[in-house]
Amino acid sequence: MRRDLLILAAAAATAGAGGALMSEPSRQTAQPLVQTTPVMAPAPAYAHPVLTAARGVLATAGIESGAQGAQVQRALAVLGGGVKKQSDPDALRSAFRAYFKYQAANPAKVRKPYLYFVDYGLDSRTPRGYVFDMKALKLVDGPFMVAHGRGSAANGQGVPTRFGNGQGSNATSLGLFLAQETYPFVGKTGGKVYRSVGLRLTGLSGKFNSAARARGVVVHGAPYVSPGRAGRSEGCPAMEPARARTLIPKIASGSLVFLYSPLDRNWKNNDPWASDDAA
């Protein structure tokens, strides 16, 4: 019931003050409808009671309001049950917040509805990767194992603790990425060469992942990722080879990728797409 209430409240809140004003036109005869200064005006005393109540529910729950907030809440309500474990209550919310904000700002660039999400607050023996269809609100695949960078200094539990954007760091970069073209990937592990499909990524989160393409941070399949454990990459969110053959062509050329960790507070508070004030 609480979930249904939050969905209804979020939907009502998207009506905005404009919806409330339209419901009582007689109260507007002496007031201009256009705000002439960039300062937000206080809520009018005659605000619609349903809108006021909806915003109260959202505020009490500590969640976003507005059009993107409603999208985030609906996605959480529909898809959240398929996520077996989160490292932090804000993990999935941050991913959906980043997806919908970037999509609204750059609709021509988001040519496919998929989101590849990895929760790096979980350890390397816990499945932490998912692919969602954000248009149909369906779980495409997951949870599954995903590698983190060997430069990300895992703790004793196998959780990466250090993230970076530097060339040669071999560290995982956090934030939002745009999935671009595929190419024949060639890697080497244990002295042996292996091949997979690779997916190039462009970092969208400013200083936190802007060097992703130059560093060669890509999605690819790797033999060191198995159903029971993910080995370490050079910063790539690598997956099992068989899964890569299926998923990478699907998400290439216009999907979004979001890599999360609650352990990097600087990134979490300042990512331009995923921080708390992003929606």
C-alpha positions as CSV (number, residue, x, y, z in Angstrom):
1,M,0.0,0.0,0.0
2,R,2.8,2.4,0.8
3,R,4.3,1.7,-2.6
4,D,1.0,2.5,-4.3
5,L,0.7,5.7,-2.3
6,L,4.1,6.9,-3.3
7,I,3.4,6.3,-6.9
8,L,0.1,8.2,-6.8
9,A,1.7,11.0,-4.8
10,A,4.6,11.3,-7.2
11,A,2.2,11.3,-10.2
12,A,0.1,14.0,-8.5
13,A,3.1,16.1,-7.8
14,T,4.1,16.2,-11.5
15,A,1.0,18.2,-12.2
16,G,3.0,21.1,-10.6
17,A,1.6,24.4,-9.5
18,G,0.3,25.0,-13.0
19,G,-2.2,22.2,-12.6
20,A,-3.4,23.7,-9.3
21,L,-3.8,27.1,-10.8
22,M,-5.8,25.8,-13.7
23,S,-8.3,24.2,-11.3
24,E,-9.2,27.6,-9.8
25,P,-9.0,30.2,-12.6
26,S,-11.2,32.7,-10.7
27,R,-8.5,33.2,-8.1
28,Q,-6.0,34.4,-10.8
29,T,-7.8,37.5,-12.2
30,A,-5.7,40.0,-10.3
31,Q,-2.4,38.1,-10.5
32,P,0.0,37.6,-13.5
33,L,0.6,34.0,-14.5
34,V,4.2,34.5,-15.4
35,Q,6.9,34.8,-12.7
36,T,9.1,37.8,-13.7
37,T,12.1,37.1,-11.6
38,P,14.3,34.0,-11.3
39,V,13.5,33.7,-7.6
40,M,11.1,31.0,-6.7
41,A,7.8,32.4,-5.4
42,P,6.3,30.9,-2.2
43,A,3.5,28.4,-2.7
44,P,0.1,30.3,-3.0
45,A,-2.3,30.0,0.0
46,Y,-4.9,28.6,-2.4
47,A,-2.8,25.7,-3.6
48,H,-4.9,22.7,-4.7
49,P,-5.4,20.4,-1.6
50,V,-4.6,17.2,-3.6
51,L,-1.3,18.7,-4.8
52,T,-0.4,19.9,-1.4
53,A,-1.2,16.5,0.1
54,A,0.8,14.7,-2.6
55,R,3.9,16.9,-2.0
56,G,3.5,16.3,1.7
57,V,3.7,12.5,1.2
58,L,6.8,12.9,-1.0
59,A,8.5,15.2,1.5
60,T,7.7,12.9,4.4
61,A,9.2,10.0,2.4
62,G,12.3,12.0,1.6
63,I,12.0,11.5,-2.2
64,E,12.0,13.6,-5.3
65,S,9.1,15.5,-6.7
66,G,8.5,16.7,-10.2
67,A,8.3,15.0,-13.5
68,Q,11.7,13.2,-13.2
69,G,11.0,12.4,-9.6
70,A,7.8,10.6,-10.6
71,Q,9.7,8.6,-13.2
72,V,12.3,7.6,-10.6
73,Q,9.6,6.5,-8.1
74,R,7.7,4.5,-10.7
75,A,10.9,2.7,-11.9
76,L,11.8,1.9,-8.3
77,A,8.3,0.6,-7.5
78,V,8.3,-1.6,-10.6
79,L,11.9,-2.7,-10.9
80,G,13.2,-2.5,-7.3
81,G,11.9,-6.0,-6.4
82,G,14.1,-7.6,-8.9
83,V,17.3,-6.2,-7.4
84,K,18.3,-8.8,-4.9
85,K,20.8,-6.8,-2.8
86,Q,21.9,-3.1,-2.7
87,S,25.0,-1.8,-0.9
88,D,23.2,1.4,0.0
89,P,19.5,2.5,0.0
90,D,20.4,5.1,-2.6
91,A,22.1,2.9,-5.1
92,L,19.3,2.1,-7.4
93,R,17.6,5.5,-6.9
94,S,20.8,7.2,-8.0
95,A,21.0,5.1,-11.1
96,F,17.4,5.9,-12.1
97,R,17.8,9.5,-11.2
98,A,20.9,9.8,-13.5
99,Y,19.2,7.9,-16.3
100,F,16.0,10.1,-16.4
101,K,17.8,13.4,-16.0
102,Y,20.3,12.7,-18.8
103,Q,17.6,11.3,-21.0
104,A,15.5,14.5,-20.6
105,A,18.5,16.7,-21.3
106,N,19.8,14.7,-24.2
107,P,16.9,12.7,-25.8
108,A,18.7,12.4,-29.2
109,K,21.7,10.7,-27.6
110,V,19.7,8.1,-25.6
111,R,18.7,6.0,-28.7
112,K,18.0,2.8,-26.8
113,P,16.1,2.4,-23.5
114,Y,18.6,0.2,-21.7
115,L,20.5,0.9,-18.5
116,Y,23.5,-1.2,-17.4
117,F,23.8,-0.7,-13.7
118,V,26.6,-2.0,-11.4
119,D,26.6,-1.6,-7.6
120,Y,30.3,-1.6,-6.7
121,G,29.4,-1.2,-3.0
122,L,29.0,-5.0,-3.2
123,D,31.9,-7.5,-3.1
124,S,33.4,-9.4,-6.1
125,R,31.7,-12.6,-5.1
126,T,28.2,-11.1,-5.1
127,P,26.3,-10.6,-8.3
128,R,26.1,-6.8,-8.7
129,G,25.2,-6.1,-12.4
130,Y,21.8,-5.6,-14.0
131,V,20.4,-4.5,-17.3
132,F,17.0,-2.8,-17.3
133,D,14.7,-1.7,-20.0
134,M,13.7,1.7,-18.8
135,K,10.9,2.2,-21.3
136,A,9.1,-1.0,-20.7
137,L,10.3,-1.1,-17.0
138,K,11.5,-4.7,-17.3
139,L,14.5,-6.5,-16.0
140,V,16.4,-7.7,-19.0
141,D,19.2,-9.6,-17.1
142,G,20.6,-9.8,-13.6
143,P,21.9,-10.0,-11.1
144,F,25.2,-11.2,-12.6
145,M,28.9,-10.9,-11.8
146,V,30.9,-7.9,-12.9
147,A,34.6,-7.2,-12.5
148,H,36.2,-4.0,-11.0
149,G,39.5,-2.5,-11.7
150,R,42.7,-3.9,-10.0
151,G,43.6,-0.3,-9.1
152,S,40.5,0.1,-7.0
153,A,42.1,-1.4,-3.9
154,A,39.5,-3.9,-2.6
155,N,39.1,-4.3,1.1
156,G,39.2,-7.6,3.0
157,Q,35.7,-8.4,1.9
158,G,36.4,-7.8,-1.8
159,V,34.7,-4.5,-2.1
160,P,36.5,-1.8,-4.2
161,T,37.4,1.2,-2.1
162,R,39.3,3.5,-4.5
163,F,38.0,5.0,-7.7
164,G,39.7,7.1,-10.3
165,N,39.8,8.7,-13.7
166,G,43.5,8.8,-14.3
167,Q,45.3,7.3,-17.2
168,G,47.1,4.1,-16.2
169,S,45.3,4.0,-12.8
170,N,43.6,0.7,-13.6
171,A,40.8,1.9,-11.4
172,T,37.1,1.8,-11.8
173,S,35.5,5.2,-12.6
174,L,32.1,5.9,-11.1
175,G,29.1,7.7,-12.7
176,L,27.1,7.8,-15.9
177,F,28.4,6.7,-19.3
178,L,27.0,6.6,-22.8
179,A,27.3,3.3,-24.6
180,Q,28.8,3.7,-28.0
181,E,30.1,1.4,-30.8
182,T,31.2,-2.2,-30.5
183,Y,34.5,-3.6,-31.7
184,P,36.6,-6.8,-31.6
185,F,38.1,-6.8,-28.1
186,V,41.4,-8.7,-27.5
187,G,42.6,-9.2,-23.9
188,K,45.2,-11.1,-22.0
189,T,44.9,-12.9,-18.7
190,G,47.1,-15.6,-17.1
191,G,49.5,-15.2,-20.0
192,K,46.8,-16.2,-22.5
193,V,45.1,-14.1,-25.1
194,Y,41.3,-14.1,-25.3
195,R,38.8,-12.4,-27.6
196,S,35.4,-10.9,-27.0
197,V,33.1,-8.2,-28.2
198,G,34.0,-4.8,-26.7
199,L,31.7,-1.8,-26.1
200,R,33.3,1.7,-26.0
201,L,32.1,4.1,-23.3
202,T,32.0,7.9,-23.1
203,G,32.1,9.3,-19.6
204,L,29.3,11.8,-18.8
205,S,30.1,12.6,-15.1
206,G,32.7,15.2,-15.7
207,K,36.0,14.9,-13.8
208,F,34.9,11.5,-12.3
209,N,34.9,9.6,-15.6
210,S,35.7,12.0,-18.5
211,A,38.8,10.0,-19.5
212,A,37.0,6.7,-19.9
213,R,37.3,6.4,-23.7
214,A,40.9,7.6,-23.7
215,R,41.8,5.1,-21.0
216,G,40.1,2.2,-22.9
217,V,37.5,1.6,-20.2
218,V,35.0,-0.6,-22.1
219,V,32.4,-3.3,-21.4
220,H,33.6,-6.7,-22.5
221,G,33.5,-10.4,-21.7
222,A,36.4,-11.9,-19.8
223,P,37.3,-15.4,-18.7
224,Y,38.1,-14.2,-15.2
225,V,34.5,-13.5,-14.6
226,S,32.5,-16.6,-13.8
227,P,29.1,-17.3,-12.2
228,G,30.8,-17.6,-8.8
229,R,33.4,-14.8,-8.8
230,A,34.6,-11.7,-10.7
231,G,38.3,-11.2,-11.1
232,R,39.9,-7.8,-11.6
233,S,40.1,-5.8,-14.8
234,E,42.0,-2.7,-15.8
235,G,38.9,-0.6,-14.9
236,C,36.4,-2.2,-17.2
237,P,33.0,-3.4,-16.0
238,A,33.6,-6.8,-17.6
239,M,31.1,-9.7,-17.5
240,E,31.1,-13.4,-18.4
241,P,31.9,-14.0,-22.0
242,A,28.6,-15.8,-22.9
243,R,26.6,-13.0,-21.4
244,A,28.7,-10.3,-23.2
245,R,27.9,-11.9,-26.5
246,T,24.1,-11.4,-25.8
247,L,24.0,-8.2,-23.8
248,I,26.6,-6.0,-25.4
249,P,25.0,-5.8,-28.9
250,K,21.7,-5.0,-27.2
251,I,22.9,-2.1,-25.2
252,A,25.4,-0.7,-27.7
253,S,24.9,2.6,-29.6
254,G,22.8,4.7,-27.3
255,S,22.1,3.0,-24.0
256,L,23.4,4.3,-20.6
257,V,25.7,2.7,-18.1
258,F,25.8,3.6,-14.4
259,L,28.5,2.5,-12.0
260,Y,27.8,3.2,-8.3
261,S,29.6,3.0,-5.0
262,P,28.6,4.6,-1.6
263,L,32.2,4.7,-0.6
264,D,33.2,7.7,-2.7
265,R,31.4,10.6,-1.0
266,N,32.9,13.2,-3.2
267,W,31.6,11.5,-6.3
268,K,28.2,10.7,-4.7
269,N,27.6,14.3,-3.7
270,N,28.9,16.0,-6.9
271,D,28.0,13.8,-9.8
272,P,26.2,16.2,-12.2
273,W,23.5,13.5,-13.1
274,A,23.2,11.4,-10.0
275,S,23.6,13.7,-6.9
276,D,20.6,14.4,-4.7
277,D,19.7,17.6,-6.4
278,A,19.8,16.1,-9.9
279,A,16.1,15.3,-10.3
